[in-house]
Amino acid sequence: MNDTILILKGKSEIDYDSLYKTKNKIYALDYDSHKILKRKSIIHELADNELNENDLVEIFDKVASLYDWYKFIPEEVECEIDGFNFFHILDSAELHAYMINVLYDFVMIKKIIDKEMPKKIIISESLRDTIIPFYEKIEFELITSNKIQDIVYDEIQIKFNLGRLPISFNISRRNYLRLKKKFEKVIWKVYDLTPKNNDKKSVLLIEINPNEYEELIRELSKKGIQILILNNRKPAVWDKKSLQIIRKYDCKVLGLETLLTKEDKKEILEDSEKIKENIQLIRNFNEKIKSNFLYDDIPFWECVEKKILETFDSRCEWYVLLIKGVSKILQNYNIISILSLNVIGETEKSVLGINKKNIPSTMLVHAFDNYSSESSRYDILSMYSLFRDKIAVWGNVQKEYLQNSHKTSNDRIILSGSPRHDKFFKNKKPSGQKKKLILITPRPIIDTAIHKKVELYEKYEIVLKHIINHLQNFKNYQIVVKIHPGLDLHSMEIMKIVKNIDQRIPIYQTTSIQRLINQSWAHVNISPEGFDVSTVVMESVILGVPSLNVILDEKIFEYEINKMNAILNCTNVSELNQYIDNLILDKEVRNSLEINGKDFLKRYLSNPGNASKCLVDALEFN
């Protein structure tokens, strides 16, 4: 028992020198606070050591069960716009990441308090709403700290490469949408990208990058139907190549305001004001909602309520515009098929939720996954259980999993292969022409699966340094690093680590992964978790580049790519050098990986190089 304890998260404004003398126990809640305390040689405990694997599983399952949290809002609060529940529209991945962070901190601090039974807690201000409301008898002293634990997409990251240098900066969501609107207005007018024929049979592509799905767009264009693209996150016309594809296949790009009249826009403002009033009304029904936000019989709705409702309030007009704009699009265009890559984003939710005409819709599996019974709880991240229409899978492995684990009927599964990877098979570089380039792809630690303990971050840095230092012994090879393109803080930390090791190492984030793999002699991937095999590993197999997967949590799952030895898997850092040497120098190992890789692809991937055609042929365009 300690009368006073300190709980720190992030970068706190505290006199660290005074902590040398304190007899109070100090807990670091995250990697940032731990790094600061460690650098200053201040003795402290890691808060996440209080959590066991069962705790992590329970936290994940609780958050996953709250995707439909809006259904707990009482009927007294009017939620519907054009028959669509306004509070359903928030991106589920965004909600998941936010709530899992809050609940993770909540459970850690609760366990610390139960263990220490303190009379006073000195705590980072960012944790005020997470824990203080639940402990009235404890005295709290707040320390100013940096802003953390925000809703993910309140800021948008702009990324591009300036030569070998990756450039990224953040702008507010509001400013991003404003700039995007102005940019698109000019592009659409100059290149005549707005659809004019509302009656022509059309297929609607939702949030699809033309650069990644050119083969699919080409096959759709052969059907003589109009291709409509609705992208509210990243513009459909993002660069020269995407513009060329859109113009070549006569695609048309939709804007939410294209069909809105002055009266519609006036109605949007009026509806927004009503919704904002209803957002405030929700606070009057907290007791009814709280009963559904229970962890260990403690309601944690108050931990997340403020930020969630603030998010809806700040985005209210945009969300109403999205709902109204999508409603107009579905009413006014002769759309006979809808294709999306997920069902949890804002655009996808609005289209699929407002789809009253029962237009056939298909979700394209867009990332490598190979779940087993041991990892099945995480398949909600692939949205299988959240979609009720057709799913286009990459091959028999995914099909069998859906049938066995989700009892998905055969008529809901399209065995198409991966349209995204058709170009990988058509533009393969012969293995004899590979450059002496070693590609490292460090997959970041992400919040969604909750395995993010401080020790994992430390191990990640050690392993990354070890890999680069060992590779630098191969004097005739060049090291290249490709950062994950997603929006996450750990990727930024990874870039810093690489630059501190050797500033001459090229770091890419937006460069084509296909081009980089095609140039490579070997590929090294770092996986924080064994259950989540990166898509880039499979892409290396497709392009005939030997791949080593370094698994930090030391768990190898019974996935086809592992069972068939199509890649090397290393779980022991002490053996890492030997694995790297074999990957680069051992001809027998490299030949074996190539042979096994081909066998794996036959089992896992249907219609290689021809998936787009197979998908389009399977769709109904009557």
KAKAUR-V139796 format. One record per residue. RES is the residue in one letter. SS is DSSP state (H for helix, E for strand, L for the rest). D_FIRST is the distance of its C-alpha to the first C-alpha in whole Angstrom. Layout:
res=RES ss=SS d_first=D_FIRST
res=RES ss=SS d_first=D_FIRST
//
This chain:
res=M ss=L d_first=0
res=N ss=L d_first=4
res=D ss=L d_first=7
res=T ss=E d_first=9
res=I ss=E d_first=10
res=L ss=E d_first=13
res=I ss=E d_first=15
res=L ss=E d_first=19
res=K ss=L d_first=22
res=G ss=L d_first=25
res=K ss=L d_first=27
res=S ss=E d_first=25
res=E ss=L d_first=26
res=I ss=L d_first=24
res=D ss=L d_first=24
res=Y ss=H d_first=23
res=D ss=H d_first=24
res=S ss=H d_first=22
res=L ss=H d_first=19
res=Y ss=L d_first=20
res=K ss=L d_first=19
res=T ss=L d_first=16
res=K ss=L d_first=12
res=N ss=L d_first=10
res=K ss=E d_first=10
res=I ss=E d_first=13
res=Y ss=E d_first=14
res=A ss=E d_first=18
res=L ss=L d_first=19
res=D ss=L d_first=23
res=Y ss=H d_first=25
res=D ss=H d_first=26
res=S ss=H d_first=23
res=H ss=H d_first=22
res=K ss=H d_first=26
res=I ss=H d_first=25
res=L ss=H d_first=22
res=K ss=H d_first=24
res=R ss=H d_first=27
res=K ss=L d_first=26
res=S ss=L d_first=24
res=I ss=L d_first=20
res=I ss=L d_first=18
res=H ss=L d_first=16
res=E ss=E d_first=15
res=L ss=E d_first=17
res=A ss=H d_first=16
res=D ss=H d_first=19
res=N ss=H d_first=17
res=E ss=H d_first=15
res=L ss=L d_first=19
res=N ss=L d_first=21
res=E ss=H d_first=25
res=N ss=H d_first=25
res=D ss=H d_first=23
res=L ss=H d_first=25
res=V ss=H d_first=28
res=E ss=H d_first=27
res=I ss=H d_first=27
res=F ss=H d_first=30
res=D ss=H d_first=32
res=K ss=H d_first=30
res=V ss=H d_first=32
res=A ss=H d_first=35
res=S ss=L d_first=35
res=L ss=L d_first=35
res=Y ss=L d_first=38
res=D ss=L d_first=40
res=W ss=H d_first=38
res=Y ss=H d_first=41
res=K ss=H d_first=42
res=F ss=H d_first=39
res=I ss=L d_first=41
res=P ss=L d_first=43
res=E ss=L d_first=47
res=E ss=L d_first=47
res=V ss=L d_first=46
res=E ss=L d_first=49
res=C ss=L d_first=48
res=E ss=E d_first=51
res=I ss=E d_first=54
res=D ss=L d_first=57
res=G ss=L d_first=55
res=F ss=E d_first=52
res=N ss=E d_first=49
res=F ss=H d_first=48
res=F ss=H d_first=44
res=H ss=H d_first=45
res=I ss=L d_first=46
res=L ss=L d_first=42
res=D ss=L d_first=42
res=S ss=H d_first=40
res=A ss=H d_first=39
res=E ss=H d_first=38
res=L ss=H d_first=36
res=H ss=H d_first=35
res=A ss=H d_first=33
res=Y ss=H d_first=32
res=M ss=H d_first=30
res=I ss=H d_first=29
res=N ss=H d_first=27
res=V ss=H d_first=25
res=L ss=H d_first=24
res=Y ss=H d_first=23
res=D ss=H d_first=21
res=F ss=H d_first=20
res=V ss=H d_first=19
res=M ss=H d_first=17
res=I ss=H d_first=15
res=K ss=H d_first=14
res=K ss=H d_first=13
res=I ss=H d_first=10
res=I ss=H d_first=9
res=D ss=H d_first=10
res=K ss=H d_first=7
res=E ss=H d_first=5
res=M ss=L d_first=6
res=P ss=L d_first=7
res=K ss=L d_first=10
res=K ss=E d_first=12
res=I ss=E d_first=13
res=I ss=E d_first=15
res=I ss=E d_first=17
res=S ss=E d_first=21
res=E ss=H d_first=23
res=S ss=H d_first=25
res=L ss=H d_first=22
res=R ss=H d_first=23
res=D ss=H d_first=24
res=T ss=H d_first=22
res=I ss=H d_first=19
res=I ss=H d_first=19
res=P ss=H d_first=22
res=F ss=H d_first=19
res=Y ss=L d_first=17
res=E ss=L d_first=18
res=K ss=L d_first=16
res=I ss=L d_first=14
res=E ss=E d_first=15
res=F ss=E d_first=17
res=E ss=E d_first=18
res=L ss=E d_first=21
res=I ss=E d_first=22
res=T ss=L d_first=26
res=S ss=E d_first=26
res=N ss=L d_first=29
res=K ss=L d_first=31
res=I ss=L d_first=29
res=Q ss=L d_first=29
res=D ss=L d_first=33
res=I ss=L d_first=35
res=V ss=H d_first=37
res=Y ss=H d_first=41
res=D ss=H d_first=40
res=E ss=E d_first=42
res=I ss=E d_first=44
res=Q ss=E d_first=45
res=I ss=E d_first=48
res=K ss=E d_first=49
res=F ss=E d_first=52
res=N ss=E d_first=53
res=L ss=E d_first=55
res=G ss=L d_first=56
res=R ss=L d_first=54
res=L ss=E d_first=51
res=P ss=E d_first=49
res=I ss=E d_first=49
res=S ss=E d_first=46
res=F ss=E d_first=45
res=N ss=E d_first=44
res=I ss=E d_first=46
res=S ss=E d_first=45
res=R ss=H d_first=46
res=R ss=H d_first=48
res=N ss=H d_first=50
res=Y ss=H d_first=50
res=L ss=H d_first=52
res=R ss=H d_first=54
res=L ss=H d_first=55
res=K ss=H d_first=55
res=K ss=H d_first=58
res=K ss=H d_first=60
res=F ss=H d_first=60
res=E ss=H d_first=61
res=K ss=H d_first=64
res=V ss=H d_first=66
res=I ss=H d_first=65
res=W ss=H d_first=66
res=K ss=H d_first=69
res=V ss=H d_first=71
res=Y ss=H d_first=70
res=D ss=L d_first=71
res=L ss=L d_first=68
res=T ss=L d_first=68
res=P ss=L d_first=70
res=K ss=L d_first=73
res=N ss=L d_first=74
res=N ss=L d_first=72
res=D ss=L d_first=74
res=K ss=L d_first=73
res=K ss=L d_first=71
res=S ss=E d_first=68
res=V ss=E d_first=65
res=L ss=E d_first=62
res=L ss=E d_first=59
res=I ss=E d_first=56
res=E ss=L d_first=54
res=I ss=L d_first=56
res=N ss=L d_first=56
res=P ss=L d_first=60
res=N ss=L d_first=59
res=E ss=L d_first=57
res=Y ss=L d_first=60
res=E ss=H d_first=63
res=E ss=H d_first=65
res=L ss=H d_first=63
res=I ss=H d_first=65
res=R ss=H d_first=68
res=E ss=H d_first=68
res=L ss=H d_first=68
res=S ss=H d_first=70
res=K ss=L d_first=73
res=K ss=L d_first=73
res=G ss=L d_first=74
res=I ss=L d_first=71
res=Q ss=E d_first=70
res=I ss=E d_first=66
res=L ss=E d_first=64
res=I ss=E d_first=61
res=L ss=E d_first=58
res=N ss=L d_first=55
res=N ss=L d_first=53
res=R ss=L d_first=50
res=K ss=L d_first=52
res=P ss=L d_first=56
res=A ss=L d_first=58
res=V ss=L d_first=60
res=W ss=L d_first=58
res=D ss=L d_first=60
res=K ss=H d_first=64
res=K ss=H d_first=63
res=S ss=H d_first=62
res=L ss=H d_first=65
res=Q ss=H d_first=67
res=I ss=H d_first=66
res=I ss=H d_first=66
res=R ss=H d_first=70
res=K ss=H d_first=71
res=Y ss=L d_first=70
res=D ss=L d_first=71
res=C ss=L d_first=67
res=K ss=E d_first=67
res=V ss=E d_first=63
res=L ss=L d_first=62
res=G ss=L d_first=61
res=L ss=L d_first=59
res=E ss=L d_first=61
res=T ss=L d_first=64
res=L ss=L d_first=66
res=L ss=L d_first=64
res=T ss=L d_first=66
res=K ss=H d_first=66
res=E ss=H d_first=65
res=D ss=H d_first=63
res=K ss=H d_first=61
res=K ss=H d_first=61
res=E ss=H d_first=60
res=I ss=H d_first=57
res=L ss=H d_first=56
res=E ss=H d_first=56
res=D ss=H d_first=54
res=S ss=H d_first=52
res=E ss=H d_first=51
res=K ss=H d_first=51
res=I ss=H d_first=48
res=K ss=H d_first=46
res=E ss=H d_first=47
res=N ss=H d_first=46
res=I ss=H d_first=42
res=Q ss=H d_first=41
res=L ss=H d_first=42
res=I ss=H d_first=40
res=R ss=H d_first=37
res=N ss=H d_first=39
res=F ss=H d_first=38
res=N ss=H d_first=34
res=E ss=H d_first=33
res=K ss=H d_first=36
res=I ss=H d_first=35
res=K ss=H d_first=31
res=S ss=L d_first=32
res=N ss=L d_first=33
res=F ss=L d_first=30
res=L ss=E d_first=27
res=Y ss=E d_first=24
res=D ss=L d_first=22
res=D ss=L d_first=24
res=I ss=E d_first=23
res=P ss=E d_first=26
res=F ss=L d_first=25
res=W ss=H d_first=29
res=E ss=H d_first=28
res=C ss=H d_first=26
res=V ss=H d_first=30
res=E ss=H d_first=32
res=K ss=H d_first=33
res=K ss=H d_first=33
res=I ss=H d_first=36
res=L ss=H d_first=38
res=E ss=H d_first=38
res=T ss=H d_first=39
res=F ss=H d_first=42
res=D ss=H d_first=43
res=S ss=H d_first=44
res=R ss=L d_first=45
res=C ss=H d_first=47
res=E ss=H d_first=51
res=W ss=H d_first=50
res=Y ss=H d_first=49
res=V ss=H d_first=52
res=L ss=H d_first=55
res=L ss=H d_first=53
res=I ss=H d_first=54
res=K ss=H d_first=57
res=G ss=H d_first=58
res=V ss=H d_first=58
res=S ss=H d_first=59
res=K ss=H d_first=63
res=I ss=H d_first=63
res=L ss=H d_first=62
res=Q ss=H d_first=65
res=N ss=H d_first=68
res=Y ss=L d_first=68
res=N ss=L d_first=69
res=I ss=E d_first=66
res=I ss=E d_first=66
res=S ss=E d_first=63
res=I ss=E d_first=60
res=L ss=E d_first=58
res=S ss=E d_first=54
res=L ss=L d_first=52
res=N ss=L d_first=49
res=V ss=L d_first=48
res=I ss=L d_first=45
res=G ss=L d_first=46
res=E ss=H d_first=47
res=T ss=H d_first=51
res=E ss=H d_first=51
res=K ss=H d_first=49
res=S ss=H d_first=52
res=V ss=H d_first=55
res=L ss=H d_first=54
res=G ss=H d_first=53
res=I ss=H d_first=56
res=N ss=L d_first=58
res=K ss=L d_first=60
res=K ss=L d_first=63
res=N ss=L d_first=61
res=I ss=L d_first=62
res=P ss=L d_first=61
res=S ss=E d_first=58
res=T ss=E d_first=57
res=M ss=E d_first=54
res=L ss=E d_first=54
res=V ss=L d_first=52
res=H ss=L d_first=51
res=A ss=L d_first=48
res=F ss=L d_first=48
res=D ss=L d_first=46
res=N ss=L d_first=46
res=Y ss=L d_first=44
res=S ss=L d_first=43
res=S ss=L d_first=42
res=E ss=L d_first=39
res=S ss=L d_first=38
res=S ss=H d_first=40
res=R ss=H d_first=37
res=Y ss=H d_first=38
res=D ss=H d_first=41
res=I ss=H d_first=41
res=L ss=H d_first=40
res=S ss=H d_first=44
res=M ss=L d_first=45
res=Y ss=H d_first=47
res=S ss=H d_first=45
res=L ss=H d_first=46
res=F ss=L d_first=50
res=R ss=L d_first=52
res=D ss=L d_first=55
res=K ss=E d_first=57
res=I ss=E d_first=55
res=A ss=E d_first=56
res=V ss=E d_first=55
res=W ss=L d_first=55
res=G ss=L d_first=57
res=N ss=H d_first=56
res=V ss=H d_first=53
res=Q ss=H d_first=52
res=K ss=H d_first=54
res=E ss=H d_first=53
res=Y ss=H d_first=50
res=L ss=H d_first=50
res=Q ss=H d_first=53
res=N ss=H d_first=50
res=S ss=H d_first=47
res=H ss=L d_first=48
res=K ss=L d_first=51
res=T ss=L d_first=53
res=S ss=L d_first=57
res=N ss=H d_first=59
res=D ss=H d_first=61
res=R ss=H d_first=58
res=I ss=E d_first=57
res=I ss=E d_first=60
res=L ss=E d_first=60
res=S ss=L d_first=61
res=G ss=L d_first=59
res=S ss=L d_first=57
res=P ss=H d_first=59
res=R ss=H d_first=57
res=H ss=H d_first=58
res=D ss=H d_first=62
res=K ss=H d_first=62
res=F ss=H d_first=60
res=F ss=H d_first=63
res=K ss=H d_first=66
res=N ss=L d_first=65
res=K ss=L d_first=64
res=K ss=L d_first=64
res=P ss=L d_first=66
res=S ss=H d_first=64
res=G ss=H d_first=66
res=Q ss=H d_first=66
res=K ss=L d_first=62
res=K ss=L d_first=61
res=K ss=L d_first=59
res=L ss=E d_first=56
res=I ss=E d_first=52
res=L ss=E d_first=51
res=I ss=E d_first=47
res=T ss=E d_first=45
res=P ss=E d_first=41
res=R ss=L d_first=40
res=P ss=L d_first=37
res=I ss=L d_first=34
res=I ss=L d_first=34
res=D ss=L d_first=32
res=T ss=L d_first=34
res=A ss=L d_first=33
res=I ss=L d_first=29
res=H ss=L d_first=29
res=K ss=L d_first=28
res=K ss=L d_first=25
res=V ss=H d_first=24
res=E ss=H d_first=25
res=L ss=H d_first=29
res=Y ss=H d_first=29
res=E ss=H d_first=29
res=K ss=H d_first=31
res=Y ss=H d_first=34
res=E ss=H d_first=34
res=I ss=H d_first=35
res=V ss=H d_first=37
res=L ss=H d_first=39
res=K ss=H d_first=40
res=H ss=H d_first=41
res=I ss=H d_first=43
res=I ss=H d_first=45
res=N ss=H d_first=45
res=H ss=H d_first=46
res=L ss=H d_first=49
res=Q ss=L d_first=50
res=N ss=L d_first=52
res=F ss=L d_first=54
res=K ss=L d_first=56
res=N ss=L d_first=59
res=Y ss=L d_first=56
res=Q ss=E d_first=55
res=I ss=E d_first=51
res=V ss=E d_first=51
res=V ss=E d_first=48
res=K ss=E d_first=48
res=I ss=L d_first=45
res=H ss=L d_first=44
res=P ss=L d_first=46
res=G ss=L d_first=43
res=L ss=L d_first=41
res=D ss=L d_first=37
res=L ss=H d_first=35
res=H ss=H d_first=35
res=S ss=H d_first=39
res=M ss=H d_first=39
res=E ss=H d_first=36
res=I ss=H d_first=38
res=M ss=H d_first=41
res=K ss=H d_first=40
res=I ss=H d_first=39
res=V ss=H d_first=42
res=K ss=H d_first=44
res=N ss=H d_first=42
res=I ss=H d_first=43
res=D ss=L d_first=46
res=Q ss=L d_first=48
res=R ss=L d_first=51
res=I ss=L d_first=50
res=P ss=E d_first=51
res=I ss=E d_first=48
res=Y ss=E d_first=50
res=Q ss=L d_first=48
res=T ss=L d_first=51
res=T ss=L d_first=54
res=S ss=L d_first=55
res=I ss=H d_first=53
res=Q ss=H d_first=57
res=R ss=H d_first=58
res=L ss=H d_first=56
res=I ss=H d_first=55
res=N ss=H d_first=59
res=Q ss=L d_first=59
res=S ss=L d_first=57
res=W ss=L d_first=57
res=A ss=E d_first=54
res=H ss=E d_first=51
res=V ss=E d_first=47
res=N ss=E d_first=44
res=I ss=E d_first=41
res=S ss=E d_first=39
res=P ss=L d_first=35
res=E ss=L d_first=35
res=G ss=L d_first=38
res=F ss=L d_first=39
res=D ss=L d_first=40
res=V ss=L d_first=43
res=S ss=L d_first=44
res=T ss=H d_first=48
res=V ss=H d_first=49
res=V ss=H d_first=49
res=M ss=H d_first=51
res=E ss=H d_first=53
res=S ss=H d_first=54
res=V ss=H d_first=55
res=I ss=H d_first=58
res=L ss=L d_first=59
res=G ss=L d_first=59
res=V ss=L d_first=56
res=P ss=L d_first=54
res=S ss=E d_first=51
res=L ss=E d_first=47
res=N ss=E d_first=44
res=V ss=E d_first=41
res=I ss=E d_first=38
res=L ss=L d_first=35
res=D ss=L d_first=33
res=E ss=L d_first=35
res=K ss=L d_first=36
res=I ss=L d_first=40
res=F ss=L d_first=41
res=E ss=L d_first=45
res=Y ss=L d_first=46
res=E ss=H d_first=50
res=I ss=H d_first=50
res=N ss=H d_first=48
res=K ss=H d_first=50
res=M ss=L d_first=53
res=N ss=L d_first=52
res=A ss=L d_first=53
res=I ss=L d_first=50
res=L ss=E d_first=48
res=N ss=E d_first=44
res=C ss=E d_first=42
res=T ss=L d_first=39
res=N ss=L d_first=38
res=V ss=H d_first=38
res=S ss=H d_first=39
res=E ss=H d_first=43
res=L ss=H d_first=43
res=N ss=H d_first=46
res=Q ss=H d_first=48
res=Y ss=H d_first=48
res=I ss=H d_first=49
res=D ss=H d_first=51
res=N ss=H d_first=53
res=L ss=H d_first=52
res=I ss=H d_first=55
res=L ss=H d_first=57
res=D ss=L d_first=57
res=K ss=H d_first=60
res=E ss=H d_first=60
res=V ss=H d_first=56
res=R ss=H d_first=57
res=N ss=H d_first=60
res=S ss=H d_first=58
res=L ss=H d_first=56
res=E ss=H d_first=59
res=I ss=H d_first=61
res=N ss=H d_first=57
res=G ss=H d_first=57
res=K ss=H d_first=60
res=D ss=H d_first=60
res=F ss=H d_first=56
res=L ss=H d_first=58
res=K ss=H d_first=60
res=R ss=H d_first=58
res=Y ss=H d_first=55
res=L ss=L d_first=57
res=S ss=L d_first=61
res=N ss=L d_first=63
res=P ss=L d_first=62
res=G ss=L d_first=64
res=N ss=L d_first=66
res=A ss=H d_first=63
res=S ss=H d_first=64
res=K ss=H d_first=67
res=C ss=H d_first=66
res=L ss=H d_first=63
res=V ss=H d_first=66
res=D ss=H d_first=68
res=A ss=H d_first=66
res=L ss=L d_first=65
res=E ss=L d_first=68
res=F ss=L d_first=70
res=N ss=L d_first=72
//
